[in-house]
Amino acid sequence: MNYVVSTSSGALSEAIAELVGKAVSFASNAVETVALKRQYRQTVSELSSLSGRELADLGLNRSSIHAAAYEAVYG
């Protein structure tokens, strides 16, 4: 007796393409998250290095540095 096994290679290709797309999207999101976090830390560092007078000129105080950096980076 002969059996014929048919596979839908198109469906398999689509599944693989979808999986690869999700992996690329995940990696892209991870890279973007790391870049934004780095930018946030750099902004906090730069604002922290300013004097109280310079911060006042910008309308900030020491306690608002993190909030201002967050707003600047993440919107």
N, CA, C, O and CB atoms as a CASP TS submission, in Angstrom:
PFRMAT TS
TARGET T0000
AUTHOR 0000-0000-0000
METHOD Language model
MODEL 1
PARENT N/A
ATOM      1  N   MET     1       0.818  -1.157   0.000  1.00  0.00           N
ATOM      2  CA  MET     1       0.000   0.000   0.000  1.00  0.00           C
ATOM      3  C   MET     1       0.879   1.243   0.000  1.00  0.00           C
ATOM      4  O   MET     1       1.843   1.340   0.759  1.00  0.00           O
ATOM      5  CB  MET     1      -0.940  -0.015   1.185  1.00  0.00           C
ATOM      6  N   ASN     2       0.543   2.157  -0.832  1.00  0.00           N
ATOM      7  CA  ASN     2       1.287   3.411  -0.914  1.00  0.00           C
ATOM      8  C   ASN     2       0.481   4.531  -0.256  1.00  0.00           C
ATOM      9  O   ASN     2      -0.718   4.679  -0.489  1.00  0.00           O
ATOM     10  CB  ASN     2       1.612   3.765  -2.392  1.00  0.00           C
ATOM     11  N   TYR     3       1.150   5.287   0.542  1.00  0.00           N
ATOM     12  CA  TYR     3       0.507   6.445   1.182  1.00  0.00           C
ATOM     13  C   TYR     3       1.154   7.715   0.648  1.00  0.00           C
ATOM     14  O   TYR     3       2.366   7.787   0.443  1.00  0.00           O
ATOM     15  CB  TYR     3       0.625   6.374   2.747  1.00  0.00           C
ATOM     16  N   VAL     4       0.340   8.670   0.440  1.00  0.00           N
ATOM     17  CA  VAL     4       0.838   9.962  -0.020  1.00  0.00           C
ATOM     18  C   VAL     4       0.665  10.946   1.127  1.00  0.00           C
ATOM     19  O   VAL     4      -0.434  11.163   1.637  1.00  0.00           O
ATOM     20  CB  VAL     4       0.087  10.452  -1.317  1.00  0.00           C
ATOM     21  N   VAL     5       1.772  11.520   1.506  1.00  0.00           N
ATOM     22  CA  VAL     5       1.732  12.523   2.571  1.00  0.00           C
ATOM     23  C   VAL     5       1.957  13.866   1.906  1.00  0.00           C
ATOM     24  O   VAL     5       2.997  14.113   1.295  1.00  0.00           O
ATOM     25  CB  VAL     5       2.808  12.243   3.698  1.00  0.00           C
ATOM     26  N   SER     6       0.986  14.704   2.035  1.00  0.00           N
ATOM     27  CA  SER     6       1.143  16.031   1.435  1.00  0.00           C
ATOM     28  C   SER     6       1.307  17.056   2.549  1.00  0.00           C
ATOM     29  O   SER     6       0.591  17.045   3.550  1.00  0.00           O
ATOM     30  CB  SER     6      -0.076  16.391   0.524  1.00  0.00           C
ATOM     31  N   THR     7       2.245  17.913   2.344  1.00  0.00           N
ATOM     32  CA  THR     7       2.457  18.998   3.294  1.00  0.00           C
ATOM     33  C   THR     7       2.248  20.308   2.568  1.00  0.00           C
ATOM     34  O   THR     7       2.516  20.436   1.374  1.00  0.00           O
ATOM     35  CB  THR     7       3.875  18.931   3.932  1.00  0.00           C
ATOM     36  N   SER     8       1.791  21.217   3.277  1.00  0.00           N
ATOM     37  CA  SER     8       1.585  22.541   2.704  1.00  0.00           C
ATOM     38  C   SER     8       2.812  23.373   3.009  1.00  0.00           C
ATOM     39  O   SER     8       2.901  24.020   4.052  1.00  0.00           O
ATOM     40  CB  SER     8       0.290  23.216   3.260  1.00  0.00           C
ATOM     41  N   SER     9       3.749  23.346   2.088  1.00  0.00           N
ATOM     42  CA  SER     9       4.997  24.071   2.321  1.00  0.00           C
ATOM     43  C   SER     9       4.754  25.571   2.358  1.00  0.00           C
ATOM     44  O   SER     9       5.535  26.306   2.963  1.00  0.00           O
ATOM     45  CB  SER     9       6.025  23.731   1.239  1.00  0.00           C
ATOM     46  N   GLY    10       3.698  26.032   1.728  1.00  0.00           N
ATOM     47  CA  GLY    10       3.363  27.452   1.783  1.00  0.00           C
ATOM     48  C   GLY    10       2.991  27.873   3.182  1.00  0.00           C
ATOM     49  O   GLY    10       3.387  28.945   3.638  1.00  0.00           O
ATOM     50  N   ALA    11       2.228  27.034   3.872  1.00  0.00           N
ATOM     51  CA  ALA    11       1.836  27.348   5.247  1.00  0.00           C
ATOM     52  C   ALA    11       3.054  27.325   6.159  1.00  0.00           C
ATOM     53  O   ALA    11       3.177  28.162   7.053  1.00  0.00           O
ATOM     54  CB  ALA    11       0.769  26.354   5.753  1.00  0.00           C
ATOM     55  N   LEU    12       3.949  26.377   5.938  1.00  0.00           N
ATOM     56  CA  LEU    12       5.166  26.301   6.736  1.00  0.00           C
ATOM     57  C   LEU    12       6.037  27.532   6.499  1.00  0.00           C
ATOM     58  O   LEU    12       6.577  28.108   7.444  1.00  0.00           O
ATOM     59  CB  LEU    12       5.947  25.020   6.407  1.00  0.00           C
ATOM     60  N   SER    13       6.171  27.927   5.250  1.00  0.00           N
ATOM     61  CA  SER    13       6.958  29.119   4.925  1.00  0.00           C
ATOM     62  C   SER    13       6.361  30.357   5.569  1.00  0.00           C
ATOM     63  O   SER    13       7.091  31.214   6.067  1.00  0.00           O
ATOM     64  CB  SER    13       7.047  29.309   3.410  1.00  0.00           C
ATOM     65  N   GLU    14       5.052  30.454   5.564  1.00  0.00           N
ATOM     66  CA  GLU    14       4.391  31.613   6.183  1.00  0.00           C
ATOM     67  C   GLU    14       4.609  31.611   7.687  1.00  0.00           C
ATOM     68  O   GLU    14       4.831  32.666   8.281  1.00  0.00           O
ATOM     69  CB  GLU    14       2.881  31.615   5.867  1.00  0.00           C
ATOM     70  N   ALA    15       4.549  30.454   8.301  1.00  0.00           N
ATOM     71  CA  ALA    15       4.768  30.350   9.741  1.00  0.00           C
ATOM     72  C   ALA    15       6.197  30.735  10.108  1.00  0.00           C
ATOM     73  O   ALA    15       6.425  31.435  11.094  1.00  0.00           O
ATOM     74  CB  ALA    15       4.464  28.930  10.225  1.00  0.00           C
ATOM     75  N   ILE    16       7.153  30.275   9.312  1.00  0.00           N
ATOM     76  CA  ILE    16       8.550  30.617   9.552  1.00  0.00           C
ATOM     77  C   ILE    16       8.764  32.111   9.351  1.00  0.00           C
ATOM     78  O   ILE    16       9.454  32.750  10.145  1.00  0.00           O
ATOM     79  CB  ILE    16       9.477  29.811   8.623  1.00  0.00           C
ATOM     80  N   ALA    17       8.180  32.670   8.301  1.00  0.00           N
ATOM     81  CA  ALA    17       8.315  34.104   8.036  1.00  0.00           C
ATOM     82  C   ALA    17       7.713  34.921   9.176  1.00  0.00           C
ATOM     83  O   ALA    17       8.277  35.940   9.574  1.00  0.00           O
ATOM     84  CB  ALA    17       7.638  34.474   6.702  1.00  0.00           C
ATOM     85  N   GLU    18       6.578  34.481   9.698  1.00  0.00           N
ATOM     86  CA  GLU    18       5.950  35.189  10.815  1.00  0.00           C
ATOM     87  C   GLU    18       6.820  35.119  12.064  1.00  0.00           C
ATOM     88  O   GLU    18       6.967  36.109  12.781  1.00  0.00           O
ATOM     89  CB  GLU    18       4.563  34.604  11.108  1.00  0.00           C
ATOM     90  N   LEU    19       7.396  33.949  12.322  1.00  0.00           N
ATOM     91  CA  LEU    19       8.268  33.771  13.482  1.00  0.00           C
ATOM     92  C   LEU    19       9.515  34.637  13.360  1.00  0.00           C
ATOM     93  O   LEU    19       9.924  35.272  14.332  1.00  0.00           O
ATOM     94  CB  LEU    19       8.662  32.298  13.639  1.00  0.00           C
ATOM     95  N   VAL    20      10.113  34.670  12.194  1.00  0.00           N
ATOM     96  CA  VAL    20      11.299  35.499  11.964  1.00  0.00           C
ATOM     97  C   VAL    20      10.932  36.975  12.121  1.00  0.00           C
ATOM     98  O   VAL    20      11.692  37.744  12.709  1.00  0.00           O
ATOM     99  CB  VAL    20      11.897  35.231  10.550  1.00  0.00           C
ATOM    100  N   GLY    21       9.784  37.369  11.603  1.00  0.00           N
ATOM    101  CA  GLY    21       9.327  38.745  11.743  1.00  0.00           C
ATOM    102  C   GLY    21       9.153  39.140  13.196  1.00  0.00           C
ATOM    103  O   GLY    21       9.532  40.242  13.592  1.00  0.00           O
ATOM    104  N   LYS    22       8.585  38.250  13.991  1.00  0.00           N
ATOM    105  CA  LYS    22       8.407  38.528  15.421  1.00  0.00           C
ATOM    106  C   LYS    22       9.756  38.628  16.123  1.00  0.00           C
ATOM    107  O   LYS    22       9.936  39.481  16.992  1.00  0.00           O
ATOM    108  CB  LYS    22       7.546  37.435  16.084  1.00  0.00           C
ATOM    109  N   ALA    23      10.698  37.778  15.761  1.00  0.00           N
ATOM    110  CA  ALA    23      12.028  37.817  16.376  1.00  0.00           C
ATOM    111  C   ALA    23      12.745  39.122  16.033  1.00  0.00           C
ATOM    112  O   ALA    23      13.383  39.729  16.893  1.00  0.00           O
ATOM    113  CB  ALA    23      12.871  36.611  15.917  1.00  0.00           C
ATOM    114  N   VAL    24      12.640  39.545  14.785  1.00  0.00           N
ATOM    115  CA  VAL    24      13.263  40.799  14.366  1.00  0.00           C
ATOM    116  C   VAL    24      12.607  41.977  15.087  1.00  0.00           C
ATOM    117  O   VAL    24      13.295  42.900  15.525  1.00  0.00           O
ATOM    118  CB  VAL    24      13.158  40.977  12.831  1.00  0.00           C
ATOM    119  N   SER    25      11.293  41.947  15.210  1.00  0.00           N
ATOM    120  CA  SER    25      10.571  42.997  15.913  1.00  0.00           C
ATOM    121  C   SER    25      10.986  43.051  17.381  1.00  0.00           C
ATOM    122  O   SER    25      11.196  44.134  17.927  1.00  0.00           O
ATOM    123  CB  SER    25       9.060  42.776  15.795  1.00  0.00           C
ATOM    124  N   PHE    26      11.104  41.898  18.017  1.00  0.00           N
ATOM    125  CA  PHE    26      11.529  41.830  19.407  1.00  0.00           C
ATOM    126  C   PHE    26      12.927  42.420  19.572  1.00  0.00           C
ATOM    127  O   PHE    26      13.168  43.215  20.480  1.00  0.00           O
ATOM    128  CB  PHE    26      11.498  40.381  19.906  1.00  0.00           C
ATOM    129  N   ALA    27      13.840  42.032  18.698  1.00  0.00           N
ATOM    130  CA  ALA    27      15.213  42.534  18.774  1.00  0.00           C
ATOM    131  C   ALA    27      15.252  44.041  18.552  1.00  0.00           C
ATOM    132  O   ALA    27      15.982  44.758  19.236  1.00  0.00           O
ATOM    133  CB  ALA    27      16.103  41.825  17.742  1.00  0.00           C
ATOM    134  N   SER    28      14.472  44.511  17.604  1.00  0.00           N
ATOM    135  CA  SER    28      14.410  45.940  17.320  1.00  0.00           C
ATOM    136  C   SER    28      13.879  46.714  18.522  1.00  0.00           C
ATOM    137  O   SER    28      14.413  47.767  18.870  1.00  0.00           O
ATOM    138  CB  SER    28      13.533  46.201  16.094  1.00  0.00           C
ATOM    139  N   ASN    29      12.834  46.196  19.154  1.00  0.00           N
ATOM    140  CA  ASN    29      12.272  46.846  20.337  1.00  0.00           C
ATOM    141  C   ASN    29      13.278  46.847  21.486  1.00  0.00           C
ATOM    142  O   ASN    29      13.375  47.826  22.226  1.00  0.00           O
ATOM    143  CB  ASN    29      10.974  46.144  20.769  1.00  0.00           C
ATOM    144  N   ALA    30      14.016  45.770  21.636  1.00  0.00           N
ATOM    145  CA  ALA    30      15.014  45.692  22.703  1.00  0.00           C
ATOM    146  C   ALA    30      16.121  46.712  22.478  1.00  0.00           C
ATOM    147  O   ALA    30      16.559  47.372  23.421  1.00  0.00           O
ATOM    148  CB  ALA    30      15.606  44.276  22.788  1.00  0.00           C
ATOM    149  N   VAL    31      16.571  46.842  21.253  1.00  0.00           N
ATOM    150  CA  VAL    31      17.620  47.811  20.935  1.00  0.00           C
ATOM    151  C   VAL    31      17.118  49.230  21.189  1.00  0.00           C
ATOM    152  O   VAL    31      17.844  50.054  21.745  1.00  0.00           O
ATOM    153  CB  VAL    31      18.081  47.657  19.466  1.00  0.00           C
ATOM    154  N   GLU    32      15.901  49.515  20.792  1.00  0.00           N
ATOM    155  CA  GLU    32      15.326  50.843  21.013  1.00  0.00           C
ATOM    156  C   GLU    32      15.181  51.141  22.503  1.00  0.00           C
ATOM    157  O   GLU    32      15.454  52.258  22.943  1.00  0.00           O
ATOM    158  CB  GLU    32      13.961  50.956  20.320  1.00  0.00           C
ATOM    159  N   THR    33      14.756  50.149  23.279  1.00  0.00           N
ATOM    160  CA  THR    33      14.603  50.323  24.722  1.00  0.00           C
ATOM    161  C   THR    33      15.946  50.644  25.375  1.00  0.00           C
ATOM    162  O   THR    33      16.029  51.535  26.221  1.00  0.00           O
ATOM    163  CB  THR    33      13.995  49.060  25.353  1.00  0.00           C
ATOM    164  N   VAL    34      16.989  49.925  24.987  1.00  0.00           N
ATOM    165  CA  VAL    34      18.323  50.166  25.533  1.00  0.00           C
ATOM    166  C   VAL    34      18.809  51.560  25.152  1.00  0.00           C
ATOM    167  O   VAL    34      19.392  52.256  25.983  1.00  0.00           O
ATOM    168  CB  VAL    34      19.314  49.099  25.034  1.00  0.00           C
ATOM    169  N   ALA    35      18.579  51.973  23.916  1.00  0.00           N
ATOM    170  CA  ALA    35      19.012  53.298  23.465  1.00  0.00           C
ATOM    171  C   ALA    35      18.289  54.405  24.223  1.00  0.00           C
ATOM    172  O   ALA    35      18.908  55.398  24.608  1.00  0.00           O
ATOM    173  CB  ALA    35      18.773  53.454  21.963  1.00  0.00           C
ATOM    174  N   LEU    36      16.989  54.244  24.440  1.00  0.00           N
ATOM    175  CA  LEU    36      16.233  55.256  25.182  1.00  0.00           C
ATOM    176  C   LEU    36      16.694  55.323  26.636  1.00  0.00           C
ATOM    177  O   LEU    36      16.820  56.411  27.198  1.00  0.00           O
ATOM    178  CB  LEU    36      14.726  54.956  25.120  1.00  0.00           C
ATOM    179  N   LYS    37      16.943  54.176  27.241  1.00  0.00           N
ATOM    180  CA  LYS    37      17.410  54.150  28.626  1.00  0.00           C
ATOM    181  C   LYS    37      18.763  54.834  28.735  1.00  0.00           C
ATOM    182  O   LYS    37      19.006  55.571  29.690  1.00  0.00           O
ATOM    183  CB  LYS    37      17.497  52.703  29.146  1.00  0.00           C
ATOM    184  N   ARG    38      19.644  54.602  27.773  1.00  0.00           N
ATOM    185  CA  ARG    38      20.961  55.251  27.763  1.00  0.00           C
ATOM    186  C   ARG    38      20.804  56.761  27.629  1.00  0.00           C
ATOM    187  O   ARG    38      21.488  57.522  28.313  1.00  0.00           O
ATOM    188  CB  ARG    38      21.835  54.699  26.611  1.00  0.00           C
ATOM    189  N   GLN    39      19.914  57.190  26.758  1.00  0.00           N
ATOM    190  CA  GLN    39      19.674  58.622  26.563  1.00  0.00           C
ATOM    191  C   GLN    39      19.105  59.253  27.842  1.00  0.00           C
ATOM    192  O   GLN    39      19.474  60.374  28.192  1.00  0.00           O
ATOM    193  CB  GLN    39      18.707  58.850  25.375  1.00  0.00           C
ATOM    194  N   TYR    40      18.216  58.544  28.535  1.00  0.00           N
ATOM    195  CA  TYR    40      17.652  59.029  29.786  1.00  0.00           C
ATOM    196  C   TYR    40      18.754  59.217  30.830  1.00  0.00           C
ATOM    197  O   TYR    40      18.832  60.261  31.477  1.00  0.00           O
ATOM    198  CB  TYR    40      16.577  58.055  30.306  1.00  0.00           C
ATOM    199  N   ARG    41      19.610  58.193  30.989  1.00  0.00           N
ATOM    200  CA  ARG    41      20.686  58.279  31.971  1.00  0.00           C
ATOM    201  C   ARG    41      21.650  59.415  31.652  1.00  0.00           C
ATOM    202  O   ARG    41      22.129  60.100  32.556  1.00  0.00           O
ATOM    203  CB  ARG    41      21.443  56.962  32.038  1.00  0.00           C
ATOM    204  N   GLN    42      21.937  59.618  30.363  1.00  0.00           N
ATOM    205  CA  GLN    42      22.834  60.697  29.950  1.00  0.00           C
ATOM    206  C   GLN    42      22.202  62.052  30.257  1.00  0.00           C
ATOM    207  O   GLN    42      22.887  62.963  30.721  1.00  0.00           O
ATOM    208  CB  GLN    42      23.166  60.586  28.444  1.00  0.00           C
ATOM    209  N   THR    43      20.896  62.192  30.002  1.00  0.00           N
ATOM    210  CA  THR    43      20.200  63.443  30.282  1.00  0.00           C
ATOM    211  C   THR    43      20.207  63.746  31.777  1.00  0.00           C
ATOM    212  O   THR    43      20.453  64.882  32.183  1.00  0.00           O
ATOM    213  CB  THR    43      18.761  63.382  29.760  1.00  0.00           C
ATOM    214  N   VAL    44      19.936  62.729  32.595  1.00  0.00           N
ATOM    215  CA  VAL    44      19.984  62.911  34.054  1.00  0.00           C
ATOM    216  C   VAL    44      21.386  63.322  34.479  1.00  0.00           C
ATOM    217  O   VAL    44      21.542  64.225  35.301  1.00  0.00           O
ATOM    218  CB  VAL    44      19.558  61.613  34.790  1.00  0.00           C
ATOM    219  N   SER    45      22.394  62.679  33.936  1.00  0.00           N
ATOM    220  CA  SER    45      23.774  62.988  34.286  1.00  0.00           C
ATOM    221  C   SER    45      24.129  64.427  33.920  1.00  0.00           C
ATOM    222  O   SER    45      24.748  65.138  34.711  1.00  0.00           O
ATOM    223  CB  SER    45      24.724  62.019  33.589  1.00  0.00           C
ATOM    224  N   GLU    46      23.739  64.848  32.735  1.00  0.00           N
ATOM    225  CA  GLU    46      24.060  66.205  32.300  1.00  0.00           C
ATOM    226  C   GLU    46      23.320  67.245  33.129  1.00  0.00           C
ATOM    227  O   GLU    46      23.895  68.266  33.507  1.00  0.00           O
ATOM    228  CB  GLU    46      23.724  66.380  30.825  1.00  0.00           C
ATOM    229  N   LEU    47      22.051  66.990  33.410  1.00  0.00           N
ATOM    230  CA  LEU    47      21.309  67.941  34.243  1.00  0.00           C
ATOM    231  C   LEU    47      21.855  67.974  35.662  1.00  0.00           C
ATOM    232  O   LEU    47      21.888  69.033  36.289  1.00  0.00           O
ATOM    233  CB  LEU    47      19.821  67.584  34.266  1.00  0.00           C
ATOM    234  N   SER    48      22.282  66.833  36.171  1.00  0.00           N
ATOM    235  CA  SER    48      22.830  66.768  37.530  1.00  0.00           C
ATOM    236  C   SER    48      24.144  67.532  37.651  1.00  0.00           C
ATOM    237  O   SER    48      24.494  68.004  38.733  1.00  0.00           O
ATOM    238  CB  SER    48      23.042  65.316  37.943  1.00  0.00           C
ATOM    239  N   SER    49      24.858  67.652  36.557  1.00  0.00           N
ATOM    240  CA  SER    49      26.141  68.355  36.599  1.00  0.00           C
ATOM    241  C   SER    49      25.976  69.876  36.593  1.00  0.00           C
ATOM    242  O   SER    49      26.942  70.600  36.835  1.00  0.00           O
ATOM    243  CB  SER    49      26.999  67.930  35.421  1.00  0.00           C
ATOM    244  N   LEU    50      24.775  70.364  36.322  1.00  0.00           N
ATOM    245  CA  LEU    50      24.547  71.811  36.315  1.00  0.00           C
ATOM    246  C   LEU    50      24.456  72.344  37.741  1.00  0.00           C
ATOM    247  O   LEU    50      24.096  71.625  38.674  1.00  0.00           O
ATOM    248  CB  LEU    50      23.261  72.155  35.534  1.00  0.00           C
ATOM    249  N   SER    51      24.789  73.611  37.881  1.00  0.00           N
ATOM    250  CA  SER    51      24.678  74.251  39.201  1.00  0.00           C
ATOM    251  C   SER    51      23.210  74.576  39.472  1.00  0.00           C
ATOM    252  O   SER    51      22.370  74.535  38.573  1.00  0.00           O
ATOM    253  CB  SER    51      25.557  75.550  39.277  1.00  0.00           C
ATOM    254  N   GLY    52      22.926  74.897  40.728  1.00  0.00           N
ATOM    255  CA  GLY    52      21.565  75.282  41.096  1.00  0.00           C
ATOM    256  C   GLY    52      21.096  76.494  40.319  1.00  0.00           C
ATOM    257  O   GLY    52      19.927  76.584  39.944  1.00  0.00           O
ATOM    258  N   ARG    53      21.995  77.417  40.077  1.00  0.00           N
ATOM    259  CA  ARG    53      21.660  78.633  39.319  1.00  0.00           C
ATOM    260  C   ARG    53      21.311  78.286  37.864  1.00  0.00           C
ATOM    261  O   ARG    53      20.346  78.814  37.312  1.00  0.00           O
ATOM    262  CB  ARG    53      22.843  79.641  39.359  1.00  0.00           C
ATOM    263  N   GLU    54      22.094  77.407  37.257  1.00  0.00           N
ATOM    264  CA  GLU    54      21.825  77.003  35.874  1.00  0.00           C
ATOM    265  C   GLU    54      20.502  76.246  35.769  1.00  0.00           C
ATOM    266  O   GLU    54      19.746  76.431  34.815  1.00  0.00           O
ATOM    267  CB  GLU    54      22.973  76.135  35.338  1.00  0.00           C
ATOM    268  N   LEU    55      20.234  75.397  36.752  1.00  0.00           N
ATOM    269  CA  LEU    55      18.956  74.682  36.759  1.00  0.00           C
ATOM    270  C   LEU    55      17.800  75.670  36.899  1.00  0.00           C
ATOM    271  O   LEU    55      16.779  75.537  36.223  1.00  0.00           O
ATOM    272  CB  LEU    55      18.917  73.643  37.904  1.00  0.00           C
ATOM    273  N   ALA    56      17.962  76.660  37.775  1.00  0.00           N
ATOM    274  CA  ALA    56      16.917  77.675  37.965  1.00  0.00           C
ATOM    275  C   ALA    56      16.673  78.441  36.671  1.00  0.00           C
ATOM    276  O   ALA    56      15.533  78.776  36.351  1.00  0.00           O
ATOM    277  CB  ALA    56      17.307  78.652  39.095  1.00  0.00           C
ATOM    278  N   ASP    57      17.739  78.718  35.928  1.00  0.00           N
ATOM    279  CA  ASP    57      17.583  79.402  34.633  1.00  0.00           C
ATOM    280  C   ASP    57      16.751  78.571  33.663  1.00  0.00           C
ATOM    281  O   ASP    57      16.073  79.117  32.793  1.00  0.00           O
ATOM    282  CB  ASP    57      18.957  79.701  34.014  1.00  0.00           C
ATOM    283  N   LEU    58      16.806  77.250  33.815  1.00  0.00           N
ATOM    284  CA  LEU    58      16.019  76.352  32.966  1.00  0.00           C
ATOM    285  C   LEU    58      14.628  76.094  33.542  1.00  0.00           C
ATOM    286  O   LEU    58      13.810  75.412  32.925  1.00  0.00           O
ATOM    287  CB  LEU    58      16.754  75.029  32.782  1.00  0.00           C
ATOM    288  N   GLY    59      14.369  76.639  34.720  1.00  0.00           N
ATOM    289  CA  GLY    59      13.082  76.430  35.363  1.00  0.00           C
ATOM    290  C   GLY    59      13.001  75.095  36.090  1.00  0.00           C
ATOM    291  O   GLY    59      11.912  74.560  36.299  1.00  0.00           O
ATOM    292  N   LEU    60      14.154  74.561  36.473  1.00  0.00           N
ATOM    293  CA  LEU    60      14.214  73.265  37.154  1.00  0.00           C
ATOM    294  C   LEU    60      14.856  73.414  38.521  1.00  0.00           C
ATOM    295  O   LEU    60      15.503  74.421  38.811  1.00  0.00           O
ATOM    296  CB  LEU    60      14.993  72.243  36.312  1.00  0.00           C
ATOM    297  N   ASN    61      14.672  72.414  39.347  1.00  0.00           N
ATOM    298  CA  ASN    61      15.418  72.294  40.588  1.00  0.00           C
ATOM    299  C   ASN    61      15.903  70.845  40.682  1.00  0.00           C
ATOM    300  O   ASN    61      15.517  70.002  39.872  1.00  0.00           O
ATOM    301  CB  ASN    61      14.539  72.701  41.837  1.00  0.00           C
ATOM    302  N   ARG    62      16.733  70.568  41.658  1.00  0.00           N
ATOM    303  CA  ARG    62      17.325  69.223  41.756  1.00  0.00           C
ATOM    304  C   ARG    62      16.280  68.114  41.828  1.00  0.00           C
ATOM    305  O   ARG    62      16.475  67.027  41.284  1.00  0.00           O
ATOM    306  CB  ARG    62      18.219  69.144  42.974  1.00  0.00           C
ATOM    307  N   SER    63      15.185  68.396  42.497  1.00  0.00           N
ATOM    308  CA  SER    63      14.169  67.348  42.671  1.00  0.00           C
ATOM    309  C   SER    63      13.376  67.069  41.396  1.00  0.00           C
ATOM    310  O   SER    63      12.665  66.067  41.323  1.00  0.00           O
ATOM    311  CB  SER    63      13.213  67.739  43.777  1.00  0.00           C
ATOM    312  N   SER    64      13.486  67.928  40.401  1.00  0.00           N
ATOM    313  CA  SER    64      12.728  67.713  39.166  1.00  0.00           C
ATOM    314  C   SER    64      13.589  67.204  38.013  1.00  0.00           C
ATOM    315  O   SER    64      13.113  67.101  36.883  1.00  0.00           O
ATOM    316  CB  SER    64      12.054  68.994  38.756  1.00  0.00           C
ATOM    317  N   ILE    65      14.845  66.888  38.290  1.00  0.00           N
ATOM    318  CA  ILE    65      15.753  66.436  37.229  1.00  0.00           C
ATOM    319  C   ILE    65      15.253  65.150  36.576  1.00  0.00           C
ATOM    320  O   ILE    65      15.214  65.055  35.349  1.00  0.00           O
ATOM    321  CB  ILE    65      17.162  66.219  37.792  1.00  0.00           C
ATOM    322  N   HIS    66      14.872  64.165  37.380  1.00  0.00           N
ATOM    323  CA  HIS    66      14.439  62.880  36.810  1.00  0.00           C
ATOM    324  C   HIS    66      13.159  63.035  35.987  1.00  0.00           C
ATOM    325  O   HIS    66      13.030  62.441  34.917  1.00  0.00           O
ATOM    326  CB  HIS    66      14.217  61.848  37.928  1.00  0.00           C
ATOM    327  N   ALA    67      12.223  63.828  36.483  1.00  0.00           N
ATOM    328  CA  ALA    67      10.976  64.041  35.741  1.00  0.00           C
ATOM    329  C   ALA    67      11.243  64.778  34.431  1.00  0.00           C
ATOM    330  O   ALA    67      10.654  64.444  33.403  1.00  0.00           O
ATOM    331  CB  ALA    67       9.968  64.832  36.598  1.00  0.00           C
ATOM    332  N   ALA    68      12.117  65.768  34.459  1.00  0.00           N
ATOM    333  CA  ALA    68      12.438  66.525  33.243  1.00  0.00           C
ATOM    334  C   ALA    68      13.162  65.631  32.227  1.00  0.00           C
ATOM    335  O   ALA    68      12.902  65.720  31.027  1.00  0.00           O
ATOM    336  CB  ALA    68      13.310  67.763  33.588  1.00  0.00           C
ATOM    337  N   ALA    69      14.067  64.773  32.704  1.00  0.00           N
ATOM    338  CA  ALA    69      14.766  63.861  31.804  1.00  0.00           C
ATOM    339  C   ALA    69      13.806  62.853  31.202  1.00  0.00           C
ATOM    340  O   ALA    69      13.885  62.553  30.011  1.00  0.00           O
ATOM    341  CB  ALA    69      15.891  63.141  32.537  1.00  0.00           C
ATOM    342  N   TYR    70      12.910  62.333  32.009  1.00  0.00           N
ATOM    343  CA  TYR    70      11.915  61.380  31.513  1.00  0.00           C
ATOM    344  C   TYR    70      11.049  62.018  30.427  1.00  0.00           C
ATOM    345  O   TYR    70      10.799  61.419  29.382  1.00  0.00           O
ATOM    346  CB  TYR    70      11.030  60.872  32.670  1.00  0.00           C
ATOM    347  N   GLU    71      10.604  63.224  30.690  1.00  0.00           N
ATOM    348  CA  GLU    71       9.752  63.936  29.717  1.00  0.00           C
ATOM    349  C   GLU    71      10.527  64.206  28.430  1.00  0.00           C
ATOM    350  O   GLU    71       9.981  64.079  27.334  1.00  0.00           O
ATOM    351  CB  GLU    71       9.230  65.273  30.317  1.00  0.00           C
ATOM    352  N   ALA    72      11.804  64.580  28.564  1.00  0.00           N
ATOM    353  CA  ALA    72      12.610  64.873  27.385  1.00  0.00           C
ATOM    354  C   ALA    72      12.849  63.646  26.513  1.00  0.00           C
ATOM    355  O   ALA    72      12.860  63.743  25.286  1.00  0.00           O
ATOM    356  CB  ALA    72      13.931  65.457  27.804  1.00  0.00           C
ATOM    357  N   VAL    73      13.040  62.497  27.145  1.00  0.00           N
ATOM    358  CA  VAL    73      13.374  61.287  26.392  1.00  0.00           C
ATOM    359  C   VAL    73      12.131  60.538  25.916  1.00  0.00           C
ATOM    360  O   VAL    73      12.053  60.138  24.754  1.00  0.00           O
ATOM    361  CB  VAL    73      14.227  60.366  27.244  1.00  0.00           C
ATOM    362  N   TYR    74      11.170  60.349  26.801  1.00  0.00           N
ATOM    363  CA  TYR    74      10.018  59.504  26.476  1.00  0.00           C
ATOM    364  C   TYR    74       8.777  60.286  26.046  1.00  0.00           C
ATOM    365  O   TYR    74       7.798  59.711  25.571  1.00  0.00           O
ATOM    366  CB  TYR    74       9.674  58.655  27.659  1.00  0.00           C
ATOM    367  N   GLY    75       8.835  61.587  26.219  1.00  0.00           N
ATOM    368  CA  GLY    75       7.711  62.423  25.771  1.00  0.00           C
ATOM    369  C   GLY    75       6.591  62.562  26.670  1.00  0.00           C
ATOM    370  O   GLY    75       5.622  63.249  26.348  1.00  0.00           O
TER
END
